[in-house]
């Protein structure tokens, strides 16, 4: 389970970094605001990826259990 969370955080970090670099804001906020935006975006990406990943895994496992139940 640790590996799953590490992979999700790694993916969120990469997506956040790409999005942060692609962002073309002309405003130059303070460093504190930049870090806040970066970690906030990373938290949002982590949440979205986790919800999608864990709901998909749950769905596949429940479908598999149901198909095994019907075979018996």
PDB file with SEQRES, HELIX, SHEET and CRYST1 records, atoms N, CA, C and O in Angstrom:
SEQRES   1 A   72  UNK UNK UNK UNK UNK UNK UNK UNK UNK UNK UNK UNK UNK          
SEQRES   2 A   72  UNK UNK UNK UNK UNK UNK UNK UNK UNK UNK UNK UNK UNK          
SEQRES   3 A   72  UNK UNK UNK UNK UNK UNK UNK UNK UNK UNK UNK UNK UNK          
SEQRES   4 A   72  UNK UNK UNK UNK UNK UNK UNK UNK UNK UNK UNK UNK UNK          
SEQRES   5 A   72  UNK UNK UNK UNK UNK UNK UNK UNK UNK UNK UNK UNK UNK          
SEQRES   6 A   72  UNK UNK UNK UNK UNK UNK UNK                                  
HELIX    1 AA1 UNK A    2  UNK A   22  1                                  21    
HELIX    2 AA2 UNK A   31  UNK A   71  1                                  41    
CRYST1    1.000    1.000    1.000  90.00  90.00  90.00 P 1           1          
ATOM      1  N   UNK A   1       0.821  -1.191   0.000  1.00  0.00           N  
ATOM      2  CA  UNK A   1       0.000   0.000   0.000  1.00  0.00           C  
ATOM      3  C   UNK A   1       0.868   1.259   0.000  1.00  0.00           C  
ATOM      4  O   UNK A   1       0.485   2.282  -0.567  1.00  0.00           O  
ATOM      5  N   UNK A   2       2.049   1.180   0.644  1.00  0.00           N  
ATOM      6  CA  UNK A   2       2.941   2.334   0.641  1.00  0.00           C  
ATOM      7  C   UNK A   2       3.378   2.673  -0.776  1.00  0.00           C  
ATOM      8  O   UNK A   2       3.497   3.842  -1.145  1.00  0.00           O  
ATOM      9  N   UNK A   3       3.614   1.625  -1.563  1.00  0.00           N  
ATOM     10  CA  UNK A   3       4.066   1.839  -2.938  1.00  0.00           C  
ATOM     11  C   UNK A   3       2.987   2.546  -3.762  1.00  0.00           C  
ATOM     12  O   UNK A   3       3.296   3.389  -4.604  1.00  0.00           O  
ATOM     13  N   UNK A   4       1.730   2.201  -3.518  1.00  0.00           N  
ATOM     14  CA  UNK A   4       0.629   2.840  -4.239  1.00  0.00           C  
ATOM     15  C   UNK A   4       0.590   4.327  -3.916  1.00  0.00           C  
ATOM     16  O   UNK A   4       0.482   5.161  -4.815  1.00  0.00           O  
ATOM     17  N   UNK A   5       0.677   4.656  -2.632  1.00  0.00           N  
ATOM     18  CA  UNK A   5       0.644   6.072  -2.247  1.00  0.00           C  
ATOM     19  C   UNK A   5       1.864   6.822  -2.770  1.00  0.00           C  
ATOM     20  O   UNK A   5       1.756   7.981  -3.171  1.00  0.00           O  
ATOM     21  N   UNK A   6       3.018   6.169  -2.767  1.00  0.00           N  
ATOM     22  CA  UNK A   6       4.219   6.799  -3.293  1.00  0.00           C  
ATOM     23  C   UNK A   6       4.081   7.051  -4.792  1.00  0.00           C  
ATOM     24  O   UNK A   6       4.493   8.101  -5.285  1.00  0.00           O  
ATOM     25  N   UNK A   7       3.509   6.106  -5.511  1.00  0.00           N  
ATOM     26  CA  UNK A   7       3.285   6.291  -6.951  1.00  0.00           C  
ATOM     27  C   UNK A   7       2.284   7.408  -7.224  1.00  0.00           C  
ATOM     28  O   UNK A   7       2.468   8.199  -8.149  1.00  0.00           O  
ATOM     29  N   UNK A   8       1.229   7.472  -6.422  1.00  0.00           N  
ATOM     30  CA  UNK A   8       0.236   8.538  -6.590  1.00  0.00           C  
ATOM     31  C   UNK A   8       0.864   9.901  -6.308  1.00  0.00           C  
ATOM     32  O   UNK A   8       0.631  10.855  -7.050  1.00  0.00           O  
ATOM     33  N   UNK A   9       1.652   9.999  -5.252  1.00  0.00           N  
ATOM     34  CA  UNK A   9       2.316  11.268  -4.936  1.00  0.00           C  
ATOM     35  C   UNK A   9       3.330  11.647  -6.014  1.00  0.00           C  
ATOM     36  O   UNK A   9       3.469  12.823  -6.352  1.00  0.00           O  
ATOM     37  N   UNK A  10       4.030  10.664  -6.547  1.00  0.00           N  
ATOM     38  CA  UNK A  10       4.990  10.941  -7.612  1.00  0.00           C  
ATOM     39  C   UNK A  10       4.292  11.460  -8.866  1.00  0.00           C  
ATOM     40  O   UNK A  10       4.743  12.427  -9.479  1.00  0.00           O  
ATOM     41  N   UNK A  11       3.202  10.820  -9.238  1.00  0.00           N  
ATOM     42  CA  UNK A  11       2.436  11.268 -10.398  1.00  0.00           C  
ATOM     43  C   UNK A  11       1.871  12.664 -10.173  1.00  0.00           C  
ATOM     44  O   UNK A  11       1.902  13.502 -11.074  1.00  0.00           O  
ATOM     45  N   UNK A  12       1.355  12.916  -8.974  1.00  0.00           N  
ATOM     46  CA  UNK A  12       0.823  14.242  -8.657  1.00  0.00           C  
ATOM     47  C   UNK A  12       1.923  15.299  -8.695  1.00  0.00           C  
ATOM     48  O   UNK A  12       1.694  16.421  -9.145  1.00  0.00           O  
ATOM     49  N   UNK A  13       3.115  14.942  -8.223  1.00  0.00           N  
ATOM     50  CA  UNK A  13       4.234  15.882  -8.245  1.00  0.00           C  
ATOM     51  C   UNK A  13       4.625  16.230  -9.674  1.00  0.00           C  
ATOM     52  O   UNK A  13       4.864  17.395  -9.990  1.00  0.00           O  
ATOM     53  N   UNK A  14       4.690  15.214 -10.541  1.00  0.00           N  
ATOM     54  CA  UNK A  14       5.057  15.451 -11.936  1.00  0.00           C  
ATOM     55  C   UNK A  14       3.997  16.308 -12.631  1.00  0.00           C  
ATOM     56  O   UNK A  14       4.334  17.260 -13.334  1.00  0.00           O  
ATOM     57  N   UNK A  15       2.727  15.976 -12.441  1.00  0.00           N  
ATOM     58  CA  UNK A  15       1.655  16.758 -13.062  1.00  0.00           C  
ATOM     59  C   UNK A  15       1.630  18.194 -12.543  1.00  0.00           C  
ATOM     60  O   UNK A  15       1.397  19.131 -13.306  1.00  0.00           O  
ATOM     61  N   UNK A  16       1.867  18.360 -11.256  1.00  0.00           N  
ATOM     62  CA  UNK A  16       1.886  19.697 -10.671  1.00  0.00           C  
ATOM     63  C   UNK A  16       3.044  20.513 -11.216  1.00  0.00           C  
ATOM     64  O   UNK A  16       2.886  21.691 -11.536  1.00  0.00           O  
ATOM     65  N   UNK A  17       4.207  19.887 -11.323  1.00  0.00           N  
ATOM     66  CA  UNK A  17       5.369  20.593 -11.851  1.00  0.00           C  
ATOM     67  C   UNK A  17       5.140  21.016 -13.293  1.00  0.00           C  
ATOM     68  O   UNK A  17       5.464  22.144 -13.665  1.00  0.00           O  
ATOM     69  N   UNK A  18       4.584  20.124 -14.111  1.00  0.00           N  
ATOM     70  CA  UNK A  18       4.287  20.462 -15.503  1.00  0.00           C  
ATOM     71  C   UNK A  18       3.270  21.602 -15.569  1.00  0.00           C  
ATOM     72  O   UNK A  18       3.446  22.549 -16.335  1.00  0.00           O  
ATOM     73  N   UNK A  19       2.219  21.512 -14.776  1.00  0.00           N  
ATOM     74  CA  UNK A  19       1.188  22.550 -14.783  1.00  0.00           C  
ATOM     75  C   UNK A  19       1.732  23.876 -14.279  1.00  0.00           C  
ATOM     76  O   UNK A  19       1.367  24.933 -14.794  1.00  0.00           O  
ATOM     77  N   UNK A  20       2.601  23.831 -13.279  1.00  0.00           N  
ATOM     78  CA  UNK A  20       3.152  25.058 -12.715  1.00  0.00           C  
ATOM     79  C   UNK A  20       4.091  25.738 -13.710  1.00  0.00           C  
ATOM     80  O   UNK A  20       4.117  26.965 -13.803  1.00  0.00           O  
ATOM     81  N   UNK A  21       4.862  24.940 -14.455  1.00  0.00           N  
ATOM     82  CA  UNK A  21       5.772  25.509 -15.450  1.00  0.00           C  
ATOM     83  C   UNK A  21       4.985  26.062 -16.635  1.00  0.00           C  
ATOM     84  O   UNK A  21       5.350  27.097 -17.192  1.00  0.00           O  
ATOM     85  N   UNK A  22       3.906  25.378 -17.023  1.00  0.00           N  
ATOM     86  CA  UNK A  22       3.108  25.819 -18.162  1.00  0.00           C  
ATOM     87  C   UNK A  22       2.245  27.046 -17.850  1.00  0.00           C  
ATOM     88  O   UNK A  22       1.799  27.742 -18.763  1.00  0.00           O  
ATOM     89  N   UNK A  23       2.014  27.303 -16.581  1.00  0.00           N  
ATOM     90  CA  UNK A  23       1.203  28.443 -16.183  1.00  0.00           C  
ATOM     91  C   UNK A  23       1.916  29.729 -16.592  1.00  0.00           C  
ATOM     92  O   UNK A  23       3.085  29.932 -16.263  1.00  0.00           O  
ATOM     93  N   UNK A  24       1.213  30.585 -17.302  1.00  0.00           N  
ATOM     94  CA  UNK A  24       1.838  31.795 -17.824  1.00  0.00           C  
ATOM     95  C   UNK A  24       1.453  33.051 -17.083  1.00  0.00           C  
ATOM     96  O   UNK A  24       1.218  34.083 -17.710  1.00  0.00           O  
ATOM     97  N   UNK A  25       1.381  32.996 -15.760  1.00  0.00           N  
ATOM     98  CA  UNK A  25       1.030  34.187 -14.989  1.00  0.00           C  
ATOM     99  C   UNK A  25       2.093  35.266 -15.137  1.00  0.00           C  
ATOM    100  O   UNK A  25       3.287  35.003 -14.992  1.00  0.00           O  
ATOM    101  N   UNK A  26       1.652  36.461 -15.422  1.00  0.00           N  
ATOM    102  CA  UNK A  26       2.576  37.590 -15.494  1.00  0.00           C  
ATOM    103  C   UNK A  26       2.801  38.181 -14.100  1.00  0.00           C  
ATOM    104  O   UNK A  26       3.796  38.867 -13.868  1.00  0.00           O  
ATOM    105  N   UNK A  27       1.877  37.914 -13.175  1.00  0.00           N  
ATOM    106  CA  UNK A  27       1.991  38.435 -11.818  1.00  0.00           C  
ATOM    107  C   UNK A  27       3.103  37.685 -11.096  1.00  0.00           C  
ATOM    108  O   UNK A  27       3.200  36.463 -11.201  1.00  0.00           O  
ATOM    109  N   UNK A  28       3.937  38.409 -10.370  1.00  0.00           N  
ATOM    110  CA  UNK A  28       5.015  37.777  -9.627  1.00  0.00           C  
ATOM    111  C   UNK A  28       4.674  37.795  -8.137  1.00  0.00           C  
ATOM    112  O   UNK A  28       5.018  38.740  -7.428  1.00  0.00           O  
ATOM    113  N   UNK A  29       3.993  36.740  -7.667  1.00  0.00           N  
ATOM    114  CA  UNK A  29       3.643  36.708  -6.244  1.00  0.00           C  
ATOM    115  C   UNK A  29       4.870  36.385  -5.391  1.00  0.00           C  
ATOM    116  O   UNK A  29       5.936  36.042  -5.903  1.00  0.00           O  
ATOM    117  N   UNK A  30       4.692  36.501  -4.125  1.00  0.00           N  
ATOM    118  CA  UNK A  30       5.796  36.206  -3.214  1.00  0.00           C  
ATOM    119  C   UNK A  30       6.111  34.713  -3.239  1.00  0.00           C  
ATOM    120  O   UNK A  30       5.316  33.912  -3.730  1.00  0.00           O  
ATOM    121  N   UNK A  31       7.258  34.351  -2.713  1.00  0.00           N  
ATOM    122  CA  UNK A  31       7.671  32.942  -2.686  1.00  0.00           C  
ATOM    123  C   UNK A  31       6.699  32.116  -1.846  1.00  0.00           C  
ATOM    124  O   UNK A  31       6.428  30.960  -2.172  1.00  0.00           O  
ATOM    125  N   UNK A  32       6.177  32.694  -0.778  1.00  0.00           N  
ATOM    126  CA  UNK A  32       5.223  31.974   0.069  1.00  0.00           C  
ATOM    127  C   UNK A  32       3.972  31.623  -0.725  1.00  0.00           C  
ATOM    128  O   UNK A  32       3.429  30.527  -0.584  1.00  0.00           O  
ATOM    129  N   UNK A  33       3.515  32.553  -1.561  1.00  0.00           N  
ATOM    130  CA  UNK A  33       2.334  32.305  -2.380  1.00  0.00           C  
ATOM    131  C   UNK A  33       2.621  31.236  -3.428  1.00  0.00           C  
ATOM    132  O   UNK A  33       1.753  30.412  -3.716  1.00  0.00           O  
ATOM    133  N   UNK A  34       3.813  31.233  -4.001  1.00  0.00           N  
ATOM    134  CA  UNK A  34       4.184  30.205  -4.975  1.00  0.00           C  
ATOM    135  C   UNK A  34       4.169  28.822  -4.343  1.00  0.00           C  
ATOM    136  O   UNK A  34       3.629  27.879  -4.921  1.00  0.00           O  
ATOM    137  N   UNK A  35       4.754  28.696  -3.167  1.00  0.00           N  
ATOM    138  CA  UNK A  35       4.752  27.401  -2.480  1.00  0.00           C  
ATOM    139  C   UNK A  35       3.337  26.977  -2.103  1.00  0.00           C  
ATOM    140  O   UNK A  35       2.992  25.799  -2.199  1.00  0.00           O  
ATOM    141  N   UNK A  36       2.526  27.928  -1.678  1.00  0.00           N  
ATOM    142  CA  UNK A  36       1.144  27.619  -1.328  1.00  0.00           C  
ATOM    143  C   UNK A  36       0.376  27.126  -2.545  1.00  0.00           C  
ATOM    144  O   UNK A  36      -0.362  26.145  -2.457  1.00  0.00           O  
ATOM    145  N   UNK A  37       0.540  27.791  -3.671  1.00  0.00           N  
ATOM    146  CA  UNK A  37      -0.127  27.355  -4.899  1.00  0.00           C  
ATOM    147  C   UNK A  37       0.365  25.980  -5.333  1.00  0.00           C  
ATOM    148  O   UNK A  37      -0.432  25.131  -5.732  1.00  0.00           O  
ATOM    149  N   UNK A  38       1.675  25.760  -5.257  1.00  0.00           N  
ATOM    150  CA  UNK A  38       2.245  24.486  -5.690  1.00  0.00           C  
ATOM    151  C   UNK A  38       1.718  23.328  -4.848  1.00  0.00           C  
ATOM    152  O   UNK A  38       1.257  22.325  -5.393  1.00  0.00           O  
ATOM    153  N   UNK A  39       1.783  23.458  -3.528  1.00  0.00           N  
ATOM    154  CA  UNK A  39       1.336  22.363  -2.663  1.00  0.00           C  
ATOM    155  C   UNK A  39      -0.186  22.223  -2.666  1.00  0.00           C  
ATOM    156  O   UNK A  39      -0.707  21.125  -2.475  1.00  0.00           O  
ATOM    157  N   UNK A  40      -0.887  23.309  -2.877  1.00  0.00           N  
ATOM    158  CA  UNK A  40      -2.334  23.216  -3.014  1.00  0.00           C  
ATOM    159  C   UNK A  40      -2.729  22.457  -4.271  1.00  0.00           C  
ATOM    160  O   UNK A  40      -3.619  21.608  -4.243  1.00  0.00           O  
ATOM    161  N   UNK A  41      -2.057  22.773  -5.374  1.00  0.00           N  
ATOM    162  CA  UNK A  41      -2.309  22.058  -6.621  1.00  0.00           C  
ATOM    163  C   UNK A  41      -1.915  20.593  -6.495  1.00  0.00           C  
ATOM    164  O   UNK A  41      -2.609  19.714  -7.004  1.00  0.00           O  
ATOM    165  N   UNK A  42      -0.812  20.333  -5.822  1.00  0.00           N  
ATOM    166  CA  UNK A  42      -0.374  18.948  -5.628  1.00  0.00           C  
ATOM    167  C   UNK A  42      -1.386  18.176  -4.791  1.00  0.00           C  
ATOM    168  O   UNK A  42      -1.650  17.003  -5.058  1.00  0.00           O  
ATOM    169  N   UNK A  43      -1.947  18.822  -3.792  1.00  0.00           N  
ATOM    170  CA  UNK A  43      -2.983  18.180  -2.979  1.00  0.00           C  
ATOM    171  C   UNK A  43      -4.233  17.871  -3.784  1.00  0.00           C  
ATOM    172  O   UNK A  43      -4.837  16.812  -3.618  1.00  0.00           O  
ATOM    173  N   UNK A  44      -4.620  18.790  -4.651  1.00  0.00           N  
ATOM    174  CA  UNK A  44      -5.799  18.571  -5.500  1.00  0.00           C  
ATOM    175  C   UNK A  44      -5.555  17.422  -6.464  1.00  0.00           C  
ATOM    176  O   UNK A  44      -6.411  16.551  -6.621  1.00  0.00           O  
ATOM    177  N   UNK A  45      -4.379  17.413  -7.120  1.00  0.00           N  
ATOM    178  CA  UNK A  45      -4.053  16.314  -8.026  1.00  0.00           C  
ATOM    179  C   UNK A  45      -4.017  14.978  -7.287  1.00  0.00           C  
ATOM    180  O   UNK A  45      -4.520  13.974  -7.793  1.00  0.00           O  
ATOM    181  N   UNK A  46      -3.426  14.962  -6.098  1.00  0.00           N  
ATOM    182  CA  UNK A  46      -3.355  13.733  -5.308  1.00  0.00           C  
ATOM    183  C   UNK A  46      -4.753  13.236  -4.965  1.00  0.00           C  
ATOM    184  O   UNK A  46      -5.029  12.039  -5.049  1.00  0.00           O  
ATOM    185  N   UNK A  47      -5.618  14.136  -4.585  1.00  0.00           N  
ATOM    186  CA  UNK A  47      -6.992  13.763  -4.245  1.00  0.00           C  
ATOM    187  C   UNK A  47      -7.722  13.186  -5.454  1.00  0.00           C  
ATOM    188  O   UNK A  47      -8.363  12.141  -5.348  1.00  0.00           O  
ATOM    189  N   UNK A  48      -7.632  13.853  -6.594  1.00  0.00           N  
ATOM    190  CA  UNK A  48      -8.302  13.363  -7.810  1.00  0.00           C  
ATOM    191  C   UNK A  48      -7.770  12.003  -8.239  1.00  0.00           C  
ATOM    192  O   UNK A  48      -8.547  11.099  -8.547  1.00  0.00           O  
ATOM    193  N   UNK A  49      -6.458  11.854  -8.260  1.00  0.00           N  
ATOM    194  CA  UNK A  49      -5.863  10.581  -8.677  1.00  0.00           C  
ATOM    195  C   UNK A  49      -6.251   9.476  -7.706  1.00  0.00           C  
ATOM    196  O   UNK A  49      -6.559   8.364  -8.135  1.00  0.00           O  
ATOM    197  N   UNK A  50      -6.244   9.757  -6.408  1.00  0.00           N  
ATOM    198  CA  UNK A  50      -6.598   8.746  -5.407  1.00  0.00           C  
ATOM    199  C   UNK A  50      -8.045   8.299  -5.548  1.00  0.00           C  
ATOM    200  O   UNK A  50      -8.342   7.106  -5.489  1.00  0.00           O  
ATOM    201  N   UNK A  51      -8.940   9.254  -5.735  1.00  0.00           N  
ATOM    202  CA  UNK A  51     -10.357   8.911  -5.883  1.00  0.00           C  
ATOM    203  C   UNK A  51     -10.574   8.050  -7.120  1.00  0.00           C  
ATOM    204  O   UNK A  51     -11.286   7.047  -7.066  1.00  0.00           O  
ATOM    205  N   UNK A  52      -9.971   8.435  -8.218  1.00  0.00           N  
ATOM    206  CA  UNK A  52     -10.120   7.659  -9.449  1.00  0.00           C  
ATOM    207  C   UNK A  52      -9.503   6.276  -9.303  1.00  0.00           C  
ATOM    208  O   UNK A  52     -10.125   5.283  -9.679  1.00  0.00           O  
ATOM    209  N   UNK A  53      -8.288   6.195  -8.763  1.00  0.00           N  
ATOM    210  CA  UNK A  53      -7.588   4.919  -8.639  1.00  0.00           C  
ATOM    211  C   UNK A  53      -8.321   3.965  -7.694  1.00  0.00           C  
ATOM    212  O   UNK A  53      -8.589   2.820  -8.058  1.00  0.00           O  
ATOM    213  N   UNK A  54      -8.643   4.423  -6.497  1.00  0.00           N  
ATOM    214  CA  UNK A  54      -9.246   3.525  -5.515  1.00  0.00           C  
ATOM    215  C   UNK A  54     -10.677   3.134  -5.879  1.00  0.00           C  
ATOM    216  O   UNK A  54     -11.103   2.018  -5.583  1.00  0.00           O  
ATOM    217  N   UNK A  55     -11.417   4.028  -6.511  1.00  0.00           N  
ATOM    218  CA  UNK A  55     -12.768   3.655  -6.935  1.00  0.00           C  
ATOM    219  C   UNK A  55     -12.714   2.647  -8.078  1.00  0.00           C  
ATOM    220  O   UNK A  55     -13.554   1.751  -8.149  1.00  0.00           O  
ATOM    221  N   UNK A  56     -11.742   2.782  -8.967  1.00  0.00           N  
ATOM    222  CA  UNK A  56     -11.579   1.815 -10.056  1.00  0.00           C  
ATOM    223  C   UNK A  56     -11.189   0.445  -9.518  1.00  0.00           C  
ATOM    224  O   UNK A  56     -11.744  -0.569  -9.942  1.00  0.00           O  
ATOM    225  N   UNK A  57     -10.248   0.407  -8.596  1.00  0.00           N  
ATOM    226  CA  UNK A  57      -9.830  -0.863  -7.992  1.00  0.00           C  
ATOM    227  C   UNK A  57     -11.002  -1.515  -7.272  1.00  0.00           C  
ATOM    228  O   UNK A  57     -11.203  -2.724  -7.395  1.00  0.00           O  
ATOM    229  N   UNK A  58     -11.778  -0.740  -6.526  1.00  0.00           N  
ATOM    230  CA  UNK A  58     -12.939  -1.279  -5.820  1.00  0.00           C  
ATOM    231  C   UNK A  58     -13.965  -1.843  -6.810  1.00  0.00           C  
ATOM    232  O   UNK A  58     -14.530  -2.914  -6.585  1.00  0.00           O  
ATOM    233  N   UNK A  59     -14.195  -1.124  -7.890  1.00  0.00           N  
ATOM    234  CA  UNK A  59     -15.153  -1.571  -8.898  1.00  0.00           C  
ATOM    235  C   UNK A  59     -14.705  -2.886  -9.525  1.00  0.00           C  
ATOM    236  O   UNK A  59     -15.505  -3.812  -9.660  1.00  0.00           O  
ATOM    237  N   UNK A  60     -13.439  -2.976  -9.907  1.00  0.00           N  
ATOM    238  CA  UNK A  60     -12.940  -4.206 -10.517  1.00  0.00           C  
ATOM    239  C   UNK A  60     -12.992  -5.385  -9.559  1.00  0.00           C  
ATOM    240  O   UNK A  60     -13.326  -6.498  -9.966  1.00  0.00           O  
ATOM    241  N   UNK A  61     -12.664  -5.155  -8.283  1.00  0.00           N  
ATOM    242  CA  UNK A  61     -12.712  -6.249  -7.308  1.00  0.00           C  
ATOM    243  C   UNK A  61     -14.143  -6.712  -7.059  1.00  0.00           C  
ATOM    244  O   UNK A  61     -14.388  -7.909  -6.906  1.00  0.00           O  
ATOM    245  N   UNK A  62     -15.083  -5.781  -7.016  1.00  0.00           N  
ATOM    246  CA  UNK A  62     -16.471  -6.179  -6.794  1.00  0.00           C  
ATOM    247  C   UNK A  62     -17.038  -6.912  -8.013  1.00  0.00           C  
ATOM    248  O   UNK A  62     -17.835  -7.838  -7.862  1.00  0.00           O  
ATOM    249  N   UNK A  63     -16.635  -6.506  -9.210  1.00  0.00           N  
ATOM    250  CA  UNK A  63     -17.065  -7.225 -10.416  1.00  0.00           C  
ATOM    251  C   UNK A  63     -16.467  -8.625 -10.431  1.00  0.00           C  
ATOM    252  O   UNK A  63     -17.140  -9.585 -10.806  1.00  0.00           O  
ATOM    253  N   UNK A  64     -15.203  -8.748 -10.024  1.00  0.00           N  
ATOM    254  CA  UNK A  64     -14.549 -10.049  -9.982  1.00  0.00           C  
ATOM    255  C   UNK A  64     -15.220 -10.971  -8.960  1.00  0.00           C  
ATOM    256  O   UNK A  64     -15.438 -12.152  -9.230  1.00  0.00           O  
ATOM    257  N   UNK A  65     -15.544 -10.422  -7.787  1.00  0.00           N  
ATOM    258  CA  UNK A  65     -16.239 -11.230  -6.766  1.00  0.00           C  
ATOM    259  C   UNK A  65     -17.596 -11.699  -7.281  1.00  0.00           C  
ATOM    260  O   UNK A  65     -17.994 -12.841  -7.051  1.00  0.00           O  
ATOM    261  N   UNK A  66     -18.296 -10.820  -7.972  1.00  0.00           N  
ATOM    262  CA  UNK A  66     -19.609 -11.156  -8.487  1.00  0.00           C  
ATOM    263  C   UNK A  66     -19.509 -12.240  -9.554  1.00  0.00           C  
ATOM    264  O   UNK A  66     -20.356 -13.132  -9.595  1.00  0.00           O  
ATOM    265  N   UNK A  67     -18.513 -12.188 -10.403  1.00  0.00           N  
ATOM    266  CA  UNK A  67     -18.363 -13.206 -11.447  1.00  0.00           C  
ATOM    267  C   UNK A  67     -17.962 -14.551 -10.845  1.00  0.00           C  
ATOM    268  O   UNK A  67     -18.380 -15.597 -11.343  1.00  0.00           O  
ATOM    269  N   UNK A  68     -17.165 -14.541  -9.791  1.00  0.00           N  
ATOM    270  CA  UNK A  68     -16.793 -15.789  -9.111  1.00  0.00           C  
ATOM    271  C   UNK A  68     -18.005 -16.377  -8.429  1.00  0.00           C  
ATOM    272  O   UNK A  68     -18.179 -17.596  -8.418  1.00  0.00           O  
ATOM    273  N   UNK A  69     -18.847 -15.532  -7.857  1.00  0.00           N  
ATOM    274  CA  UNK A  69     -20.064 -15.976  -7.189  1.00  0.00           C  
ATOM    275  C   UNK A  69     -21.015 -16.647  -8.182  1.00  0.00           C  
ATOM    276  O   UNK A  69     -21.640 -17.658  -7.861  1.00  0.00           O  
ATOM    277  N   UNK A  70     -21.122 -16.088  -9.376  1.00  0.00           N  
ATOM    278  CA  UNK A  70     -22.039 -16.636 -10.381  1.00  0.00           C  
ATOM    279  C   UNK A  70     -21.532 -17.950 -10.966  1.00  0.00           C  
ATOM    280  O   UNK A  70     -22.331 -18.782 -11.397  1.00  0.00           O  
ATOM    281  N   UNK A  71     -20.208 -18.148 -10.986  1.00  0.00           N  
ATOM    282  CA  UNK A  71     -19.657 -19.395 -11.521  1.00  0.00           C  
ATOM    283  C   UNK A  71     -19.964 -20.581 -10.616  1.00  0.00           C  
ATOM    284  O   UNK A  71     -20.064 -21.708 -11.101  1.00  0.00           O  
ATOM    285  N   UNK A  72     -20.114 -20.356  -9.323  1.00  0.00           N  
ATOM    286  CA  UNK A  72     -20.356 -21.456  -8.375  1.00  0.00           C  
ATOM    287  C   UNK A  72     -21.761 -21.884  -8.381  1.00  0.00           C  
ATOM    288  O   UNK A  72     -22.131 -22.797  -7.642  1.00  0.00           O  
TER     289      UNK A  72                                                      
END                                                                             
